[in-house]
């Protein structure tokens, strides 16, 4: 089992790109500001 660093815990490979699942513990304002209110974002070039 690979030990992931905390920042990499919500990352998964999907449809040829890394996807980051936004943590549930963030406030609505933080989600809006950081992730434009999305539940999951694509990492890297899109």
PQR file with spaces between the fields and no chain letter, atoms N, CA, C, O and H, PARSE charges and radii, in Angstrom:
ATOM       1  N    UNK     1       0.845   -1.205    0.000 -0.4000 1.5000
ATOM       2  CA   UNK     1       0.000    0.000    0.000 -0.0000 2.0000
ATOM       3  C    UNK     1       0.876    1.249    0.000  0.5500 1.7000
ATOM       4  O    UNK     1       1.765    1.403    0.837 -0.5500 1.4000
ATOM       5  N    UNK     2       0.613    2.114   -0.932 -0.4000 1.5000
ATOM       6  CA   UNK     2       1.374    3.359   -1.012 -0.0000 2.0000
ATOM       7  C    UNK     2       0.813    4.358   -0.004  0.5500 1.7000
ATOM       8  O    UNK     2      -0.396    4.586    0.053 -0.5500 1.4000
ATOM       9  H    UNK     2      -0.110    1.989   -1.612  0.4000 1.0000
ATOM      10  N    UNK     3       1.698    4.944    0.782 -0.4000 1.5000
ATOM      11  CA   UNK     3       1.267    5.960    1.745 -0.0000 2.0000
ATOM      12  C    UNK     3       1.176    7.303    1.033  0.5500 1.7000
ATOM      13  O    UNK     3       2.189    7.838    0.582 -0.5500 1.4000
ATOM      14  H    UNK     3       2.679    4.758    0.736  0.4000 1.0000
ATOM      15  N    UNK     4      -0.021    7.845    0.930 -0.4000 1.5000
ATOM      16  CA   UNK     4      -0.201    9.130    0.264 -0.0000 2.0000
ATOM      17  C    UNK     4      -0.006   10.271    1.245  0.5500 1.7000
ATOM      18  O    UNK     4      -0.357   10.169    2.421 -0.5500 1.4000
ATOM      19  H    UNK     4      -0.844    7.411    1.297  0.4000 1.0000
ATOM      20  N    UNK     5       0.552   11.345    0.749 -0.4000 1.5000
ATOM      21  CA   UNK     5       0.659   12.547    1.567 -0.0000 2.0000
ATOM      22  C    UNK     5      -0.744   13.153    1.675  0.5500 1.7000
ATOM      23  O    UNK     5      -1.576   12.935    0.794 -0.5500 1.4000
ATOM      24  H    UNK     5       0.837   11.428   -0.206  0.4000 1.0000
ATOM      25  N    UNK     6      -1.018   13.912    2.743 -0.4000 1.5000
ATOM      26  CA   UNK     6      -2.365   14.446    2.959 -0.0000 2.0000
ATOM      27  C    UNK     6      -2.967   15.182    1.757  0.5500 1.7000
ATOM      28  O    UNK     6      -4.160   15.053    1.482 -0.5500 1.4000
ATOM      29  H    UNK     6      -0.342   14.090    3.459  0.4000 1.0000
ATOM      30  N    UNK     7      -2.145   15.949    1.045 -0.4000 1.5000
ATOM      31  CA   UNK     7      -2.682   16.718   -0.086 -0.0000 2.0000
ATOM      32  C    UNK     7      -3.164   15.829   -1.227  0.5500 1.7000
ATOM      33  O    UNK     7      -3.953   16.267   -2.064 -0.5500 1.4000
ATOM      34  H    UNK     7      -1.176   16.054    1.268  0.4000 1.0000
ATOM      35  N    UNK     8      -2.693   14.576   -1.266 -0.4000 1.5000
ATOM      36  CA   UNK     8      -3.019   13.698   -2.402 -0.0000 2.0000
ATOM      37  C    UNK     8      -4.169   12.732   -2.104  0.5500 1.7000
ATOM      38  O    UNK     8      -4.487   11.883   -2.937 -0.5500 1.4000
ATOM      39  H    UNK     8      -2.052   14.219   -0.586  0.4000 1.0000
ATOM      40  N    UNK     9      -4.788   12.848   -0.947 -0.4000 1.5000
ATOM      41  CA   UNK     9      -5.789   11.867   -0.544 -0.0000 2.0000
ATOM      42  C    UNK     9      -7.048   11.858   -1.403  0.5500 1.7000
ATOM      43  O    UNK     9      -7.621   10.797   -1.650 -0.5500 1.4000
ATOM      44  H    UNK     9      -4.530   13.538   -0.271  0.4000 1.0000
ATOM      45  N    UNK    10      -7.479   13.015   -1.856 -0.4000 1.5000
ATOM      46  CA   UNK    10      -8.729   13.078   -2.613 -0.0000 2.0000
ATOM      47  C    UNK    10      -8.518   13.057   -4.119  0.5500 1.7000
ATOM      48  O    UNK    10      -9.395   13.469   -4.878 -0.5500 1.4000
ATOM      49  H    UNK    10      -7.013   13.877   -1.655  0.4000 1.0000
ATOM      50  N    UNK    11      -7.359   12.579   -4.551 -0.4000 1.5000
ATOM      51  CA   UNK    11      -7.053   12.571   -5.979 -0.0000 2.0000
ATOM      52  C    UNK    11      -7.276   11.182   -6.562  0.5500 1.7000
ATOM      53  O    UNK    11      -6.887   10.181   -5.961 -0.5500 1.4000
ATOM      54  H    UNK    11      -6.647   12.245   -3.934  0.4000 1.0000
ATOM      55  N    UNK    12      -7.902   11.126   -7.730 -0.4000 1.5000
ATOM      56  CA   UNK    12      -8.080    9.847   -8.416 -0.0000 2.0000
ATOM      57  C    UNK    12      -7.920   10.044   -9.916  0.5500 1.7000
ATOM      58  O    UNK    12      -8.069   11.149  -10.438 -0.5500 1.4000
ATOM      59  H    UNK    12      -8.218   11.940   -8.218  0.4000 1.0000
ATOM      60  N    UNK    13      -7.611    8.944  -10.595 -0.4000 1.5000
ATOM      61  CA   UNK    13      -7.427    8.964  -12.042 -0.0000 2.0000
ATOM      62  C    UNK    13      -8.766    8.682  -12.699  0.5500 1.7000
ATOM      63  O    UNK    13      -9.399    7.676  -12.382 -0.5500 1.4000
ATOM      64  H    UNK    13      -7.490    8.047  -10.171  0.4000 1.0000
ATOM      65  N    UNK    14      -9.215    9.542  -13.604 -0.4000 1.5000
ATOM      66  CA   UNK    14     -10.514    9.355  -14.253 -0.0000 2.0000
ATOM      67  C    UNK    14     -10.473    9.930  -15.659  0.5500 1.7000
ATOM      68  O    UNK    14     -10.097   11.085  -15.858 -0.5500 1.4000
ATOM      69  H    UNK    14      -8.700   10.360  -13.861  0.4000 1.0000
ATOM      70  N    UNK    15     -10.861    9.116  -16.630 -0.4000 1.5000
ATOM      71  CA   UNK    15     -10.943    9.545  -18.030 -0.0000 2.0000
ATOM      72  C    UNK    15      -9.661   10.211  -18.537  0.5500 1.7000
ATOM      73  O    UNK    15      -9.714   11.226  -19.233 -0.5500 1.4000
ATOM      74  H    UNK    15     -11.167    8.178  -16.468  0.4000 1.0000
ATOM      75  N    UNK    16      -8.523    9.636  -18.185 -0.4000 1.5000
ATOM      76  CA   UNK    16      -7.250   10.147  -18.689 -0.0000 2.0000
ATOM      77  C    UNK    16      -6.771   11.424  -18.036  0.5500 1.7000
ATOM      78  O    UNK    16      -5.911   12.111  -18.587 -0.5500 1.4000
ATOM      79  H    UNK    16      -8.480    8.812  -17.620  0.4000 1.0000
ATOM      80  N    UNK    17      -7.311   11.762  -16.863 -0.4000 1.5000
ATOM      81  CA   UNK    17      -6.860   12.958  -16.153 -0.0000 2.0000
ATOM      82  C    UNK    17      -6.992   12.748  -14.648  0.5500 1.7000
ATOM      83  O    UNK    17      -7.832   11.972  -14.190 -0.5500 1.4000
ATOM      84  H    UNK    17      -8.010   11.204  -16.416  0.4000 1.0000
ATOM      85  N    UNK    18      -6.155   13.448  -13.886 -0.4000 1.5000
ATOM      86  CA   UNK    18      -6.265   13.378  -12.433 -0.0000 2.0000
ATOM      87  C    UNK    18      -7.408   14.266  -11.980  0.5500 1.7000
ATOM      88  O    UNK    18      -7.525   15.414  -12.406 -0.5500 1.4000
ATOM      89  H    UNK    18      -5.473   14.079  -14.258  0.4000 1.0000
ATOM      90  N    UNK    19      -8.255   13.718  -11.105 -0.4000 1.5000
ATOM      91  CA   UNK    19      -9.396   14.460  -10.582 -0.0000 2.0000
ATOM      92  C    UNK    19      -9.219   14.666   -9.078  0.5500 1.7000
ATOM      93  O    UNK    19      -8.886   13.727   -8.354 -0.5500 1.4000
ATOM      94  H    UNK    19      -8.160   12.785  -10.758  0.4000 1.0000
ATOM      95  N    UNK    20      -9.443   15.886   -8.615 -0.4000 1.5000
ATOM      96  CA   UNK    20      -9.349   16.186   -7.189 -0.0000 2.0000
ATOM      97  C    UNK    20     -10.743   16.411   -6.628  0.5500 1.7000
ATOM      98  O    UNK    20     -11.472   17.300   -7.069 -0.5500 1.4000
ATOM      99  H    UNK    20      -9.715   16.648   -9.203  0.4000 1.0000
ATOM     100  N    UNK    21     -11.101   15.589   -5.649 -0.4000 1.5000
ATOM     101  CA   UNK    21     -12.412   15.721   -5.006 -0.0000 2.0000
ATOM     102  C    UNK    21     -12.304   16.768   -3.905  0.5500 1.7000
ATOM     103  O    UNK    21     -11.464   16.659   -3.011 -0.5500 1.4000
ATOM     104  H    UNK    21     -10.509   14.867   -5.291  0.4000 1.0000
ATOM     105  N    UNK    22     -13.152   17.771   -3.977 -0.4000 1.5000
ATOM     106  CA   UNK    22     -13.113   18.866   -3.012 -0.0000 2.0000
ATOM     107  C    UNK    22     -13.581   18.369   -1.643  0.5500 1.7000
ATOM     108  O    UNK    22     -14.643   17.754   -1.547 -0.5500 1.4000
ATOM     109  H    UNK    22     -13.834   17.859   -4.702  0.4000 1.0000
ATOM     110  N    UNK    23     -12.802   18.626   -0.576 -0.4000 1.5000
ATOM     111  CA   UNK    23     -13.173   18.141    0.754 -0.0000 2.0000
ATOM     112  C    UNK    23     -14.514   18.702    1.225  0.5500 1.7000
ATOM     113  O    UNK    23     -14.871   19.838    0.914 -0.5500 1.4000
ATOM     114  H    UNK    23     -11.939   19.126   -0.655  0.4000 1.0000
ATOM     115  N    UNK    24     -15.251   17.882    1.984 -0.4000 1.5000
ATOM     116  CA   UNK    24     -16.570   18.275    2.484 -0.0000 2.0000
ATOM     117  C    UNK    24     -16.467   19.318    3.607  0.5500 1.7000
ATOM     118  O    UNK    24     -17.409   20.078    3.834 -0.5500 1.4000
ATOM     119  H    UNK    24     -14.961   16.959    2.236  0.4000 1.0000
ATOM     120  N    UNK    25     -15.331   19.353    4.306 -0.4000 1.5000
ATOM     121  CA   UNK    25     -15.209   20.233    5.472 -0.0000 2.0000
ATOM     122  C    UNK    25     -14.966   21.693    5.129  0.5500 1.7000
ATOM     123  O    UNK    25     -14.986   22.542    6.020 -0.5500 1.4000
ATOM     124  H    UNK    25     -14.567   18.735    4.122  0.4000 1.0000
ATOM     125  N    UNK    26     -14.734   22.007    3.849 -0.4000 1.5000
ATOM     126  CA   UNK    26     -14.586   23.411    3.467 -0.0000 2.0000
ATOM     127  C    UNK    26     -15.937   24.116    3.548  0.5500 1.7000
ATOM     128  O    UNK    26     -16.980   23.508    3.308 -0.5500 1.4000
ATOM     129  H    UNK    26     -14.718   21.317    3.125  0.4000 1.0000
ATOM     130  N    UNK    27     -15.907   25.403    3.888 -0.4000 1.5000
ATOM     131  CA   UNK    27     -17.155   26.166    3.909 -0.0000 2.0000
ATOM     132  C    UNK    27     -17.591   26.464    2.480  0.5500 1.7000
ATOM     133  O    UNK    27     -16.798   26.362    1.545 -0.5500 1.4000
ATOM     134  H    UNK    27     -15.060   25.897    4.083  0.4000 1.0000
ATOM     135  N    UNK    28     -18.842   26.827    2.324 -0.4000 1.5000
ATOM     136  CA   UNK    28     -19.388   27.145    1.003 -0.0000 2.0000
ATOM     137  C    UNK    28     -18.598   28.291    0.367  0.5500 1.7000
ATOM     138  O    UNK    28     -18.326   28.274   -0.834 -0.5500 1.4000
ATOM     139  H    UNK    28     -19.486   26.909    3.084  0.4000 1.0000
ATOM     140  N    UNK    29     -18.233   29.289    1.182 -0.4000 1.5000
ATOM     141  CA   UNK    29     -17.463   30.429    0.674 -0.0000 2.0000
ATOM     142  C    UNK    29     -16.096   29.991    0.155  0.5500 1.7000
ATOM     143  O    UNK    29     -15.654   30.449   -0.899 -0.5500 1.4000
ATOM     144  H    UNK    29     -18.454   29.303    2.157  0.4000 1.0000
ATOM     145  N    UNK    30     -15.430   29.109    0.892 -0.4000 1.5000
ATOM     146  CA   UNK    30     -14.120   28.611    0.463 -0.0000 2.0000
ATOM     147  C    UNK    30     -14.228   27.828   -0.836  0.5500 1.7000
ATOM     148  O    UNK    30     -13.401   27.987   -1.733 -0.5500 1.4000
ATOM     149  H    UNK    30     -15.789   28.738    1.748  0.4000 1.0000
ATOM     150  N    UNK    31     -15.250   26.983   -0.936 -0.4000 1.5000
ATOM     151  CA   UNK    31     -15.456   26.200   -2.159 -0.0000 2.0000
ATOM     152  C    UNK    31     -15.690   27.121   -3.351  0.5500 1.7000
ATOM     153  O    UNK    31     -15.133   26.909   -4.428 -0.5500 1.4000
ATOM     154  H    UNK    31     -15.922   26.854   -0.206  0.4000 1.0000
ATOM     155  N    UNK    32     -16.514   28.140   -3.152 -0.4000 1.5000
ATOM     156  CA   UNK    32     -16.814   29.113   -4.197 -0.0000 2.0000
ATOM     157  C    UNK    32     -15.530   29.799   -4.662  0.5500 1.7000
ATOM     158  O    UNK    32     -15.276   29.926   -5.859 -0.5500 1.4000
ATOM     159  H    UNK    32     -16.966   28.313   -2.277  0.4000 1.0000
ATOM     160  N    UNK    33     -14.724   30.240   -3.686 -0.4000 1.5000
ATOM     161  CA   UNK    33     -13.506   30.990   -3.981 -0.0000 2.0000
ATOM     162  C    UNK    33     -12.433   30.122   -4.638  0.5500 1.7000
ATOM     163  O    UNK    33     -11.812   30.530   -5.619 -0.5500 1.4000
ATOM     164  H    UNK    33     -14.930   30.137   -2.713  0.4000 1.0000
ATOM     165  N    UNK    34     -12.222   28.926   -4.094 -0.4000 1.5000
ATOM     166  CA   UNK    34     -11.121   28.075   -4.559 -0.0000 2.0000
ATOM     167  C    UNK    34     -11.476   27.211   -5.761  0.5500 1.7000
ATOM     168  O    UNK    34     -10.661   27.023   -6.664 -0.5500 1.4000
ATOM     169  H    UNK    34     -12.727   28.594   -3.297  0.4000 1.0000
ATOM     170  N    UNK    35     -12.695   26.688   -5.766 -0.4000 1.5000
ATOM     171  CA   UNK    35     -13.057   25.690   -6.785 -0.0000 2.0000
ATOM     172  C    UNK    35     -14.286   26.069   -7.599  0.5500 1.7000
ATOM     173  O    UNK    35     -14.860   25.228   -8.291 -0.5500 1.4000
ATOM     174  H    UNK    35     -13.357   26.841   -5.032  0.4000 1.0000
ATOM     175  N    UNK    36     -14.693   27.346   -7.518 -0.4000 1.5000
ATOM     176  CA   UNK    36     -15.886   27.827   -8.229 -0.0000 2.0000
ATOM     177  C    UNK    36     -17.126   26.987   -7.913  0.5500 1.7000
ATOM     178  O    UNK    36     -18.008   26.821   -8.756 -0.5500 1.4000
ATOM     179  H    UNK    36     -14.227   28.029   -6.956  0.4000 1.0000
ATOM     180  N    UNK    37     -17.178   26.463   -6.694 -0.4000 1.5000
ATOM     181  CA   UNK    37     -18.354   25.714   -6.257 -0.0000 2.0000
ATOM     182  C    UNK    37     -18.446   24.293   -6.780  0.5500 1.7000
ATOM     183  O    UNK    37     -19.463   23.628   -6.581 -0.5500 1.4000
ATOM     184  H    UNK    37     -16.462   26.598   -6.010  0.4000 1.0000
ATOM     185  N    UNK    38     -17.392   23.811   -7.454 -0.4000 1.5000
ATOM     186  CA   UNK    38     -17.426   22.459   -8.020 -0.0000 2.0000
ATOM     187  C    UNK    38     -17.166   21.403   -6.951  0.5500 1.7000
ATOM     188  O    UNK    38     -16.479   21.661   -5.963 -0.5500 1.4000
ATOM     189  H    UNK    38     -16.567   24.352   -7.617  0.4000 1.0000
ATOM     190  N    UNK    39     -17.727   20.209   -7.161 -0.4000 1.5000
ATOM     191  CA   UNK    39     -17.497   19.074   -6.259 -0.0000 2.0000
ATOM     192  C    UNK    39     -16.151   18.419   -6.555  0.5500 1.7000
ATOM     193  O    UNK    39     -15.502   17.877   -5.660 -0.5500 1.4000
ATOM     194  H    UNK    39     -18.286   20.000   -7.963  0.4000 1.0000
ATOM     195  N    UNK    40     -15.743   18.475   -7.814 -0.4000 1.5000
ATOM     196  CA   UNK    40     -14.523   17.798   -8.243 -0.0000 2.0000
ATOM     197  C    UNK    40     -13.900   18.610   -9.367  0.5500 1.7000
ATOM     198  O    UNK    40     -14.604   19.102  -10.249 -0.5500 1.4000
ATOM     199  H    UNK    40     -16.270   18.915   -8.540  0.4000 1.0000
ATOM     200  N    UNK    41     -12.574   18.751   -9.336 -0.4000 1.5000
ATOM     201  CA   UNK    41     -11.899   19.515  -10.379 -0.0000 2.0000
ATOM     202  C    UNK    41     -10.834   18.664  -11.058  0.5500 1.7000
ATOM     203  O    UNK    41     -10.310   17.721  -10.465 -0.5500 1.4000
ATOM     204  H    UNK    41     -12.002   18.351   -8.620  0.4000 1.0000
ATOM     205  N    UNK    42     -10.522   18.998  -12.292 -0.4000 1.5000
ATOM     206  CA   UNK    42      -9.476   18.298  -13.034 -0.0000 2.0000
ATOM     207  C    UNK    42      -8.147   18.995  -12.783  0.5500 1.7000
ATOM     208  O    UNK    42      -8.047   20.217  -12.890 -0.5500 1.4000
ATOM     209  H    UNK    42     -10.947   19.763  -12.774  0.4000 1.0000
ATOM     210  N    UNK    43      -7.129   18.210  -12.448 -0.4000 1.5000
ATOM     211  CA   UNK    43      -5.802   18.775  -12.218 -0.0000 2.0000
ATOM     212  C    UNK    43      -5.007   18.797  -13.516  0.5500 1.7000
ATOM     213  O    UNK    43      -5.239   17.984  -14.410 -0.5500 1.4000
ATOM     214  H    UNK    43      -7.210   17.217  -12.361  0.4000 1.0000
ATOM     215  N    UNK    44      -4.074   19.729  -13.610 -0.4000 1.5000
ATOM     216  CA   UNK    44      -3.242   19.822  -14.810 -0.0000 2.0000
ATOM     217  C    UNK    44      -3.945   20.562  -15.935  0.5500 1.7000
ATOM     218  O    UNK    44      -4.914   21.287  -15.711 -0.5500 1.4000
ATOM     219  H    UNK    44      -3.886   20.389  -12.883  0.4000 1.0000
ATOM     220  N    UNK    45      -3.447   20.368  -17.139 -0.4000 1.5000
ATOM     221  CA   UNK    45      -4.017   21.063  -18.294 -0.0000 2.0000
ATOM     222  C    UNK    45      -5.379   20.482  -18.642  0.5500 1.7000
ATOM     223  O    UNK    45      -5.551   19.264  -18.679 -0.5500 1.4000
ATOM     224  H    UNK    45      -2.660   19.779  -17.321  0.4000 1.0000
ATOM     225  N    UNK    46      -6.343   21.356  -18.896 -0.4000 1.5000
ATOM     226  CA   UNK    46      -7.661   20.895  -19.332 -0.0000 2.0000
ATOM     227  C    UNK    46      -8.224   21.821  -20.391  0.5500 1.7000
ATOM     228  O    UNK    46      -9.330   21.597  -20.883 -0.5500 1.4000
ATOM     229  H    UNK    46      -6.203   22.346  -18.866  0.4000 1.0000
